[in-house]
Amino acid sequence: MNASLPGENLIEVGVRDLRSGYETMAALLVAIGSPRLRRLGLTFPEKDQNPEHHLYELLARDDQDSAHSRYNALIRRLVSYERAAECMAGMTLRDKLEDFVLPYLL
């Protein structure tokens, strides 16, 4: 991983937690981003079927009033990391579209 990417520390912790079997905020965030993160070469085990819902529940347990804004902030950090990593990997929009459309053409 590249420590200069935005949100790198959170993604790194999430991957480590997933590999250890922990359901943490970071692990659930990585599970949400798993399709793009795997295309970037990160490896980690599959997580539950609905990580988005589980992340929101985890945040609401801590503070229900701020759960929505914290959830959105975490998703923004994830997307920021994914975009920066794709840029550094030289992935183009065409590459991403081909990855998305190819399964439907087979």
N, CA, C and O atoms as a Tinker XYZ file with bonds, in Angstrom:
   424  protein
     1  N      0.830000   -1.187000    0.000000    73     2
     2  CA     0.000000    0.000000    0.000000    64     1     3
     3  C      0.872000    1.246000    0.000000    63     2     4     5
     4  O      2.048000    1.213000    0.362000    81     3
     5  N      0.262000    2.336000   -0.414000    73     3     6
     6  CA     1.002000    3.581000   -0.556000    64     5     7
     7  C      0.542000    4.575000    0.508000    63     6     8     9
     8  O     -0.591000    5.055000    0.466000    81     7
     9  N      1.408000    4.876000    1.444000    73     7    10
    10  CA     1.049000    5.733000    2.579000    64     9    11
    11  C      0.718000    7.169000    2.180000    63    10    12    13
    12  O      0.195000    7.929000    2.995000    81    11
    13  N      1.012000    7.546000    0.953000    73    11    14
    14  CA     0.736000    8.923000    0.550000    64    13    15
    15  C     -0.693000    9.108000    0.040000    63    14    16    17
    16  O     -1.099000   10.234000   -0.247000    81    15
    17  N     -1.453000    8.037000   -0.076000    73    15    18
    18  CA    -2.827000    8.159000   -0.564000    64    17    19
    19  C     -3.766000    8.595000    0.555000    63    18    20    21
    20  O     -3.575000    8.225000    1.714000    81    19
    21  N     -4.781000    9.383000    0.205000    73    19    22
    22  CA    -5.732000    9.825000    1.238000    64    21    23
    23  C     -6.523000    8.647000    1.793000    63    22    24    25
    24  O     -7.043000    7.831000    1.032000    81    23
    25  N     -6.612000    8.558000    3.104000    73    23    26
    26  CA    -7.356000    7.474000    3.735000    64    25    27
    27  C     -6.612000    6.157000    3.806000    63    26    28    29
    28  O     -7.186000    5.139000    4.195000    81    27
    29  N     -5.338000    6.164000    3.435000    73    27    30
    30  CA    -4.545000    4.932000    3.411000    64    29    31
    31  C     -4.539000    4.220000    4.757000    63    30    32    33
    32  O     -4.676000    2.998000    4.819000    81    31
    33  N     -4.382000    4.981000    5.829000    73    31    34
    34  CA    -4.316000    4.362000    7.160000    64    33    35
    35  C     -5.608000    3.629000    7.488000    63    34    36    37
    36  O     -5.568000    2.545000    8.071000    81    35
    37  N     -6.736000    4.190000    7.130000    73    35    38
    38  CA    -8.029000    3.562000    7.398000    64    37    39
    39  C     -8.198000    2.290000    6.573000    63    38    40    41
    40  O     -8.692000    1.285000    7.084000    81    39
    41  N     -7.798000    2.320000    5.316000    73    39    42
    42  CA    -7.907000    1.147000    4.448000    64    41    43
    43  C     -6.970000    0.045000    4.945000    63    42    44    45
    44  O     -7.345000   -1.128000    4.972000    81    43
    45  N     -5.775000    0.416000    5.330000    73    43    46
    46  CA    -4.803000   -0.560000    5.827000    64    45    47
    47  C     -5.325000   -1.264000    7.086000    63    46    48    49
    48  O     -5.217000   -2.484000    7.205000    81    47
    49  N     -5.883000   -0.505000    8.009000    73    47    50
    50  CA    -6.453000   -1.083000    9.231000    64    49    51
    51  C     -7.627000   -1.988000    8.879000    63    50    52    53
    52  O     -7.776000   -3.066000    9.454000    81    51
    53  N     -8.465000   -1.550000    7.932000    73    51    54
    54  CA    -9.621000   -2.352000    7.530000    64    53    55
    55  C     -9.234000   -3.681000    6.922000    63    54    56    57
    56  O     -9.843000   -4.705000    7.229000    81    55
    57  N     -8.226000   -3.678000    6.060000    73    55    58
    58  CA    -7.745000   -4.928000    5.460000    64    57    59
    59  C     -7.210000   -5.855000    6.553000    63    58    60    61
    60  O     -7.504000   -7.050000    6.560000    81    59
    61  N     -6.434000   -5.303000    7.462000    73    59    62
    62  CA    -5.878000   -6.102000    8.549000    64    61    63
    63  C     -6.995000   -6.685000    9.427000    63    62    64    65
    64  O     -6.932000   -7.851000    9.818000    81    63
    65  N     -8.011000   -5.878000    9.734000    73    63    66
    66  CA    -9.122000   -6.359000   10.557000    64    65    67
    67  C     -9.928000   -7.447000    9.844000    63    66    68    69
    68  O    -10.335000   -8.430000   10.464000    81    67
    69  N    -10.157000   -7.270000    8.541000    73    67    70
    70  CA   -10.863000   -8.312000    7.789000    64    69    71
    71  C    -10.093000   -9.620000    7.796000    63    70    72    73
    72  O    -10.673000  -10.690000    7.981000    81    71
    73  N     -8.795000   -9.533000    7.596000    73    71    74
    74  CA    -7.961000  -10.744000    7.615000    64    73    75
    75  C     -7.982000  -11.417000    8.988000    63    74    76    77
    76  O     -7.850000  -12.637000    9.084000    81    75
    77  N     -8.149000  -10.625000   10.047000    73    75    78
    78  CA    -8.192000  -11.167000   11.407000    64    77    79
    79  C     -9.601000  -11.581000   11.829000    63    78    80    81
    80  O     -9.790000  -12.157000   12.900000    81    79
    81  N    -10.582000  -11.287000   10.988000    73    79    82
    82  CA   -11.951000  -11.673000   11.291000    64    81    83
    83  C    -12.708000  -10.711000   12.182000    63    82    84    85
    84  O    -13.746000  -11.074000   12.735000    81    83
    85  N    -12.210000   -9.488000   12.336000    73    83    86
    86  CA   -12.878000   -8.494000   13.182000    64    85    87
    87  C    -13.881000   -7.674000   12.374000    63    86    88    89
    88  O    -13.610000   -7.322000   11.226000    81    87
    89  N    -15.023000   -7.373000   12.956000    73    87    90
    90  CA   -16.011000   -6.513000   12.317000    64    89    91
    91  C    -15.893000   -5.114000   12.913000    63    90    92    93
    92  O    -16.642000   -4.743000   13.817000    81    91
    93  N    -14.957000   -4.361000   12.400000    73    91    94
    94  CA   -14.726000   -2.998000   12.858000    64    93    95
    95  C    -15.240000   -2.020000   11.813000    63    94    96    97
    96  O    -15.603000   -2.406000   10.702000    81    95
    97  N    -15.263000   -0.765000   12.186000    73    95    98
    98  CA   -15.665000    0.274000   11.259000    64    97    99
    99  C    -14.793000    0.230000    9.999000    63    98   100   101
   100  O    -15.306000    0.302000    8.883000    81    99
   101  N    -13.489000    0.112000   10.183000    73    99   102
   102  CA   -12.566000    0.080000    9.048000    64   101   103
   103  C    -12.767000   -1.167000    8.201000    63   102   104   105
   104  O    -12.724000   -1.095000    6.973000    81   103
   105  N    -12.985000   -2.305000    8.840000    73   103   106
   106  CA   -13.199000   -3.554000    8.100000    64   105   107
   107  C    -14.470000   -3.480000    7.262000    63   106   108   109
   108  O    -14.483000   -3.921000    6.113000    81   107
   109  N    -15.527000   -2.929000    7.824000    73   107   110
   110  CA   -16.775000   -2.804000    7.076000    64   109   111
   111  C    -16.627000   -1.826000    5.924000    63   110   112   113
   112  O    -17.218000   -2.031000    4.864000    81   111
   113  N    -15.855000   -0.775000    6.110000    73   111   114
   114  CA   -15.620000    0.182000    5.041000    64   113   115
   115  C    -14.873000   -0.490000    3.889000    63   114   116   117
   116  O    -15.219000   -0.282000    2.726000    81   115
   117  N    -13.864000   -1.284000    4.194000    73   115   118
   118  CA   -13.130000   -2.011000    3.154000    64   117   119
   119  C    -14.056000   -3.005000    2.457000    63   118   120   121
   120  O    -13.978000   -3.176000    1.240000    81   119
   121  N    -14.925000   -3.658000    3.214000    73   119   122
   122  CA   -15.876000   -4.591000    2.607000    64   121   123
   123  C    -16.804000   -3.863000    1.634000    63   122   124   125
   124  O    -17.149000   -4.406000    0.584000    81   123
   125  N    -17.204000   -2.651000    1.973000    73   123   126
   126  CA   -18.048000   -1.859000    1.075000    64   125   127
   127  C    -17.300000   -1.577000   -0.229000    63   126   128   129
   128  O    -17.882000   -1.667000   -1.310000    81   127
   129  N    -16.045000   -1.245000   -0.132000    73   127   130
   130  CA   -15.242000   -0.923000   -1.317000    64   129   131
   131  C    -14.565000   -2.111000   -1.963000    63   130   132   133
   132  O    -13.725000   -1.932000   -2.845000    81   131
   133  N    -14.906000   -3.314000   -1.551000    73   131   134
   134  CA   -14.167000   -4.494000   -1.994000    64   133   135
   135  C    -14.059000   -4.678000   -3.512000    63   134   136   137
   136  O    -12.990000   -5.075000   -3.974000    81   135
   137  N    -15.094000   -4.415000   -4.313000    73   135   138
   138  CA   -14.901000   -4.630000   -5.756000    64   137   139
   139  C    -13.768000   -3.768000   -6.340000    63   138   140   141
   140  O    -12.907000   -4.270000   -7.063000    81   139
   141  N    -13.782000   -2.488000   -6.021000    73   139   142
   142  CA   -12.734000   -1.603000   -6.553000    64   141   143
   143  C    -11.388000   -1.896000   -5.916000    63   142   144   145
   144  O    -10.363000   -1.866000   -6.597000    81   143
   145  N    -11.375000   -2.179000   -4.615000    73   143   146
   146  CA   -10.110000   -2.446000   -3.923000    64   145   147
   147  C     -9.463000   -3.728000   -4.432000    63   146   148   149
   148  O     -8.239000   -3.797000   -4.545000    81   147
   149  N    -10.259000   -4.733000   -4.738000    73   147   150
   150  CA    -9.700000   -5.975000   -5.290000    64   149   151
   151  C     -9.128000   -5.741000   -6.688000    63   150   152   153
   152  O     -8.087000   -6.302000   -7.032000    81   151
   153  N     -9.800000   -4.916000   -7.498000    73   151   154
   154  CA    -9.259000   -4.591000   -8.824000    64   153   155
   155  C     -7.920000   -3.869000   -8.707000    63   154   156   157
   156  O     -7.102000   -3.910000   -9.626000    81   155
   157  N     -7.703000   -3.212000   -7.576000    73   155   158
   158  CA    -6.434000   -2.523000   -7.337000    64   157   159
   159  C     -5.363000   -3.470000   -6.788000    63   158   160   161
   160  O     -4.221000   -3.064000   -6.577000    81   159
   161  N     -5.732000   -4.719000   -6.561000    73   159   162
   162  CA    -4.752000   -5.713000   -6.127000    64   161   163
   163  C     -4.758000   -6.034000   -4.646000    63   162   164   165
   164  O     -3.942000   -6.840000   -4.198000    81   163
   165  N     -5.643000   -5.437000   -3.871000    73   163   166
   166  CA    -5.703000   -5.760000   -2.451000    64   165   167
   167  C     -6.402000   -7.106000   -2.270000    63   166   168   169
   168  O     -7.360000   -7.425000   -2.974000    81   167
   169  N     -5.916000   -7.872000   -1.332000    73   167   170
   170  CA    -6.527000   -9.171000   -1.061000    64   169   171
   171  C     -6.969000   -9.241000    0.387000    63   170   172   173
   172  O     -6.240000   -8.856000    1.301000    81   171
   173  N     -8.178000   -9.742000    0.574000    73   171   174
   174  CA    -8.751000   -9.910000    1.905000    64   173   175
   175  C     -9.960000  -10.812000    1.763000    63   174   176   177
   176  O    -10.500000  -10.945000    0.665000    81   175
   177  N    -10.400000  -11.439000    2.855000    73   175   178
   178  CA   -11.535000  -12.363000    2.771000    64   177   179
   179  C    -12.850000  -11.644000    2.505000    63   178   180   181
   180  O    -12.997000  -10.452000    2.776000    81   179
   181  N    -13.802000  -12.400000    1.967000    73   179   182
   182  CA   -15.148000  -11.870000    1.746000    64   181   183
   183  C    -15.778000  -11.537000    3.089000    63   182   184   185
   184  O    -15.495000  -12.182000    4.098000    81   183
   185  N    -16.633000  -10.525000    3.091000    73   183   186
   186  CA   -17.348000  -10.136000    4.304000    64   185   187
   187  C    -18.826000  -10.387000    4.091000    63   186   188   189
   188  O    -19.238000  -10.865000    3.034000    81   187
   189  N    -19.612000  -10.068000    5.084000    73   187   190
   190  CA   -21.051000  -10.320000    5.043000    64   189   191
   191  C    -21.721000   -9.693000    3.821000    63   190   192   193
   192  O    -21.101000   -8.938000    3.072000    81   191
   193  N    -22.970000  -10.014000    3.640000    73   191   194
   194  CA   -23.717000   -9.603000    2.461000    64   193   195
   195  C    -24.100000   -8.121000    2.450000    63   194   196   197
   196  O    -24.339000   -7.558000    1.381000    81   195
   197  N    -24.162000   -7.497000    3.592000    73   195   198
   198  CA   -24.639000   -6.124000    3.630000    64   197   199
   199  C    -23.752000   -5.249000    4.524000    63   198   200   201
   200  O    -24.192000   -4.802000    5.583000    81   199
   201  N    -22.506000   -5.004000    4.104000    73   199   202
   202  CA   -21.617000   -4.223000    4.966000    64   201   203
   203  C    -22.083000   -2.781000    5.163000    63   202   204   205
   204  O    -21.802000   -2.181000    6.201000    81   203
   205  N    -22.792000   -2.217000    4.180000    73   203   206
   206  CA   -23.286000   -0.849000    4.317000    64   205   207
   207  C    -24.212000   -0.728000    5.529000    63   206   208   209
   208  O    -24.079000    0.184000    6.345000    81   207
   209  N    -25.139000   -1.655000    5.625000    73   207   210
   210  CA   -26.102000   -1.643000    6.732000    64   209   211
   211  C    -25.401000   -1.873000    8.073000    63   210   212   213
   212  O    -25.700000   -1.211000    9.067000    81   211
   213  N    -24.468000   -2.822000    8.079000    73   211   214
   214  CA   -23.764000   -3.119000    9.323000    64   213   215
   215  C    -22.888000   -1.953000    9.785000    63   214   216   217
   216  O    -22.772000   -1.693000   10.983000    81   215
   217  N    -22.275000   -1.256000    8.832000    73   215   218
   218  CA   -21.474000   -0.089000    9.208000    64   217   219
   219  C    -22.360000    0.983000    9.828000    63   218   220   221
   220  O    -22.007000    1.569000   10.851000    81   219
   221  N    -23.504000    1.239000    9.214000    73   219   222
   222  CA   -24.406000    2.259000    9.756000    64   221   223
   223  C    -24.872000    1.869000   11.160000    63   222   224   225
   224  O    -24.918000    2.711000   12.056000    81   223
   225  N    -25.219000    0.588000   11.352000    73   223   226
   226  CA   -25.648000    0.128000   12.681000    64   225   227
   227  C    -24.541000    0.320000   13.714000    63   226   228   229
   228  O    -24.799000    0.749000   14.839000    81   227
   229  N    -23.324000    0.003000   13.332000    73   227   230
   230  CA   -22.183000    0.161000   14.243000    64   229   231
   231  C    -22.002000    1.630000   14.632000    63   230   232   233
   232  O    -21.766000    1.939000   15.800000    81   231
   233  N    -22.110000    2.527000   13.665000    73   231   234
   234  CA   -21.979000    3.957000   13.947000    64   233   235
   235  C    -23.138000    4.465000   14.802000    63   234   236   237
   236  O    -22.939000    5.307000   15.679000    81   235
   237  N    -24.342000    3.963000   14.554000    73   235   238
   238  CA   -25.526000    4.390000   15.312000    64   237   239
   239  C    -25.456000    3.922000   16.760000    63   238   240   241
   240  O    -25.965000    4.597000   17.655000    81   239
   241  N    -24.828000    2.767000   16.999000    73   239   242
   242  CA   -24.680000    2.289000   18.379000    64   241   243
   243  C    -23.842000    3.260000   19.201000    63   242   244   245
   244  O    -24.089000    3.456000   20.391000    81   243
   245  N    -22.864000    3.857000   18.564000    73   243   246
   246  CA   -21.975000    4.787000   19.257000    64   245   247
   247  C    -22.665000    6.135000   19.494000    63   246   248   249
   248  O    -22.617000    6.676000   20.599000    81   247
   249  N    -23.306000    6.670000   18.448000    73   247   250
   250  CA   -24.004000    7.955000   18.551000    64   249   251
   251  C    -24.996000    8.052000   17.400000    63   250   252   253
   252  O    -24.624000    8.356000   16.267000    81   251
   253  N    -26.251000    7.791000   17.703000    73   251   254
   254  CA   -27.274000    7.731000   16.671000    64   253   255
   255  C    -27.464000    9.061000   15.946000    63   254   256   257
   256  O    -27.735000    9.078000   14.745000    81   255
   257  N    -27.327000   10.165000   16.658000    73   255   258
   258  CA   -27.555000   11.472000   16.050000    64   257   259
   259  C    -26.539000   11.818000   14.960000    63   258   260   261
   260  O    -26.868000   12.532000   14.012000    81   259
   261  N    -25.327000   11.325000   15.086000    73   259   262
   262  CA   -24.299000   11.674000   14.101000    64   261   263
   263  C    -23.965000   10.524000   13.144000    63   262   264   265
   264  O    -23.057000   10.648000   12.322000    81   263
   265  N    -24.687000    9.417000   13.248000    73   263   266
   266  CA   -24.359000    8.236000   12.441000    64   265   267
   267  C    -24.390000    8.529000   10.947000    63   266   268   269
   268  O    -23.499000    8.104000   10.211000    81   267
   269  N    -25.397000    9.243000   10.502000    73   267   270
   270  CA   -25.532000    9.501000    9.065000    64   269   271
   271  C    -24.368000   10.330000    8.529000    63   270   272   273
   272  O    -23.794000    9.992000    7.494000    81   271
   273  N    -24.022000   11.392000    9.211000    73   271   274
   274  CA   -22.929000   12.239000    8.720000    64   273   275
   275  C    -21.585000   11.515000    8.817000    63   274   276   277
   276  O    -20.743000   11.676000    7.934000    81   275
   277  N    -21.368000   10.732000    9.856000    73   275   278
   278  CA   -20.114000    9.967000    9.961000    64   277   279
   279  C    -20.034000    8.893000    8.891000    63   278   280   281
   280  O    -18.965000    8.645000    8.332000    81   279
   281  N    -21.170000    8.249000    8.602000    73   279   282
   282  CA   -21.210000    7.237000    7.532000    64   281   283
   283  C    -20.816000    7.875000    6.201000    63   282   284   285
   284  O    -19.972000    7.344000    5.479000    81   283
   285  N    -21.427000    9.009000    5.880000    73   283   286
   286  CA   -21.119000    9.689000    4.625000    64   285   287
   287  C    -19.662000   10.140000    4.561000    63   286   288   289
   288  O    -19.043000   10.067000    3.500000    81   287
   289  N    -19.112000   10.601000    5.671000    73   287   290
   290  CA   -17.709000   11.012000    5.694000    64   289   291
   291  C    -16.784000    9.825000    5.428000    63   290   292   293
   292  O    -15.791000    9.954000    4.712000    81   291
   293  N    -17.111000    8.675000    6.002000    73   291   294
   294  CA   -16.298000    7.478000    5.768000    64   293   295
   295  C    -16.370000    7.038000    4.313000    63   294   296   297
   296  O    -15.355000    6.660000    3.728000    81   295
   297  N    -17.554000    7.082000    3.727000    73   295   298
   298  CA   -17.701000    6.706000    2.318000    64   297   299
   299  C    -16.898000    7.662000    1.431000    63   298   300   301
   300  O    -16.272000    7.230000    0.463000    81   299
   301  N    -16.914000    8.950000    1.755000    73   299   302
   302  CA   -16.118000    9.913000    0.984000    64   301   303
   303  C    -14.627000    9.598000    1.084000    63   302   304   305
   304  O    -13.905000    9.715000    0.093000    81   303
   305  N    -14.156000    9.201000    2.269000    73   303   306
   306  CA   -12.735000    8.839000    2.427000    64   305   307
   307  C    -12.400000    7.606000    1.607000    63   306   308   309
   308  O    -11.341000    7.539000    0.983000    81   307
   309  N    -13.302000    6.629000    1.606000    73   307   310
   310  CA   -13.099000    5.414000    0.812000    64   309   311
   311  C    -12.996000    5.753000   -0.674000    63   310   312   313
   312  O    -12.069000    5.310000   -1.352000    81   311
   313  N    -13.933000    6.527000   -1.170000    73   311   314
   314  CA   -13.946000    6.885000   -2.591000    64   313   315
   315  C    -12.709000    7.703000   -2.950000    63   314   316   317
   316  O    -12.140000    7.526000   -4.027000    81   315
   317  N    -12.299000    8.579000   -2.073000    73   315   318
   318  CA   -11.095000    9.364000   -2.309000    64   317   319
   319  C     -9.875000    8.453000   -2.436000    63   318   320   321
   320  O     -9.049000    8.639000   -3.330000    81   319
   321  N     -9.765000    7.480000   -1.551000    73   319   322
   322  CA    -8.665000    6.519000   -1.631000    64   321   323
   323  C     -8.724000    5.741000   -2.942000    63   322   324   325
   324  O     -7.715000    5.599000   -3.634000    81   323
   325  N     -9.908000    5.238000   -3.279000    73   323   326
   326  CA   -10.057000    4.425000   -4.490000    64   325   327
   327  C     -9.667000    5.217000   -5.736000    63   326   328   329
   328  O     -8.949000    4.710000   -6.598000    81   327
   329  N    -10.132000    6.438000   -5.829000    73   327   330
   330  CA    -9.815000    7.266000   -7.001000    64   329   331
   331  C     -8.330000    7.560000   -7.103000    63   330   332   333
   332  O     -7.752000    7.483000   -8.187000    81   331
   333  N     -7.714000    7.894000   -5.990000    73   331   334
   334  CA    -6.278000    8.192000   -5.996000    64   333   335
   335  C     -5.472000    6.945000   -6.349000    63   334   336   337
   336  O     -4.510000    7.024000   -7.113000    81   335
   337  N     -5.858000    5.799000   -5.799000    73   335   338
   338  CA    -5.140000    4.554000   -6.083000    64   337   339
   339  C     -5.306000    4.155000   -7.551000    63   338   340   341
   340  O     -4.355000    3.685000   -8.177000    81   339
   341  N     -6.500000    4.338000   -8.095000    73   339   342
   342  CA    -6.718000    4.034000   -9.512000    64   341   343
   343  C     -5.878000    4.951000  -10.394000    63   342   344   345
   344  O     -5.317000    4.516000  -11.400000    81   343
   345  N     -5.799000    6.196000  -10.018000    73   343   346
   346  CA    -4.984000    7.152000  -10.768000    64   345   347
   347  C     -3.514000    6.737000  -10.743000    63   346   348   349
   348  O     -2.846000    6.743000  -11.777000    81   347
   349  N     -3.015000    6.378000   -9.569000    73   347   350
   350  CA    -1.615000    5.962000   -9.445000    64   349   351
   351  C     -1.342000    4.671000  -10.198000    63   350   352   353
   352  O     -0.234000    4.456000  -10.689000    81   351
   353  N     -2.363000    3.802000  -10.293000    73   351   354
   354  CA    -2.202000    2.534000  -11.003000    64   353   355
   355  C     -2.351000    2.709000  -12.515000    63   354   356   357
   356  O     -2.142000    1.768000  -13.280000    81   355
   357  N     -2.711000    3.917000  -12.934000    73   355   358
   358  CA    -2.860000    4.181000  -14.356000    64   357   359
   359  C     -4.165000    3.666000  -14.941000    63   358   360   361
   360  O     -4.284000    3.511000  -16.156000    81   359
   361  N     -5.138000    3.401000  -14.089000    73   359   362
   362  CA    -6.426000    2.926000  -14.580000    64   361   363
   363  C     -7.180000    4.075000  -15.234000    63   362   364   365
   364  O     -7.241000    5.182000  -14.699000    81   363
   365  N     -7.746000    3.796000  -16.387000    73   363   366
   366  CA    -8.519000    4.802000  -17.099000    64   365   367
   367  C    -10.003000    4.516000  -16.933000    63   366   368   369
   368  O    -10.392000    3.457000  -16.440000    81   367
   369  N    -10.812000    5.455000  -17.341000    73   367   370
   370  CA   -12.263000    5.248000  -17.314000    64   369   371
   371  C    -12.635000    4.065000  -18.196000    63   370   372   373
   372  O    -13.528000    3.289000  -17.855000    81   371
   373  N    -11.962000    3.928000  -19.311000    73   371   374
   374  CA   -12.230000    2.792000  -20.205000    64   373   375
   375  C    -11.969000    1.470000  -19.489000    63   374   376   377
   376  O    -12.767000    0.540000  -19.609000    81   375
   377  N    -10.866000    1.369000  -18.747000    73   375   378
   378  CA   -10.557000    0.153000  -17.982000    64   377   379
   379  C    -11.678000   -0.168000  -17.008000    63   378   380   381
   380  O    -12.114000   -1.315000  -16.900000    81   379
   381  N    -12.141000    0.856000  -16.300000    73   379   382
   382  CA   -13.199000    0.652000  -15.310000    64   381   383
   383  C    -14.497000    0.228000  -15.969000    63   382   384   385
   384  O    -15.191000   -0.652000  -15.460000    81   383
   385  N    -14.835000    0.840000  -17.094000    73   383   386
   386  CA   -16.061000    0.470000  -17.803000    64   385   387
   387  C    -15.981000   -0.950000  -18.346000    63   386   388   389
   388  O    -16.960000   -1.694000  -18.288000    81   387
   389  N    -14.830000   -1.327000  -18.869000    73   387   390
   390  CA   -14.663000   -2.688000  -19.373000    64   389   391
   391  C    -14.823000   -3.703000  -18.236000    63   390   392   393
   392  O    -15.463000   -4.739000  -18.417000    81   391
   393  N    -14.249000   -3.415000  -17.079000    73   391   394
   394  CA   -14.404000   -4.303000  -15.919000    64   393   395
   395  C    -15.871000   -4.418000  -15.504000    63   394   396   397
   396  O    -16.326000   -5.485000  -15.093000    81   395
   397  N    -16.593000   -3.327000  -15.614000    73   395   398
   398  CA   -17.998000   -3.317000  -15.197000    64   397   399
   399  C    -18.888000   -4.035000  -16.204000    63   398   400   401
   400  O    -19.773000   -4.797000  -15.813000    81   399
   401  N    -18.665000   -3.803000  -17.494000    73   399   402
   402  CA   -19.555000   -4.314000  -18.539000    64   401   403
   403  C    -19.228000   -5.761000  -18.915000    63   402   404   405
   404  O    -20.133000   -6.515000  -19.274000    81   403
   405  N    -17.981000   -6.158000  -18.843000    73   403   406
   406  CA   -17.551000   -7.478000  -19.309000    64   405   407
   407  C    -18.382000   -8.632000  -18.746000    63   406   408   409
   408  O    -18.772000   -9.504000  -19.521000    81   407
   409  N    -18.674000   -8.689000  -17.450000    73   407   410
   410  CA   -19.471000   -9.832000  -16.944000    64   409   411
   411  C    -20.850000   -9.929000  -17.586000    63   410   412   413
   412  O    -21.399000  -11.024000  -17.703000    81   411
   413  N    -21.412000   -8.807000  -18.000000    73   411   414
   414  CA   -22.738000   -8.817000  -18.619000    64   413   415
   415  C    -22.702000   -9.279000  -20.068000    63   414   416   417
   416  O    -23.726000   -9.687000  -20.616000    81   415
   417  N    -21.527000   -9.217000  -20.694000    73   415   418
   418  CA   -21.387000   -9.630000  -22.081000    64   417   419
   419  C    -21.091000  -11.113000  -22.225000    63   418   420   421
   420  O    -21.229000  -11.676000  -23.311000    81   419
   421  N    -20.690000  -11.738000  -21.148000    73   419   422
   422  CA   -20.333000  -13.167000  -21.208000    64   421   423
   423  C    -21.518000  -14.058000  -21.024000    63   422   424
   424  O    -21.381000  -15.281000  -21.048000    81   423
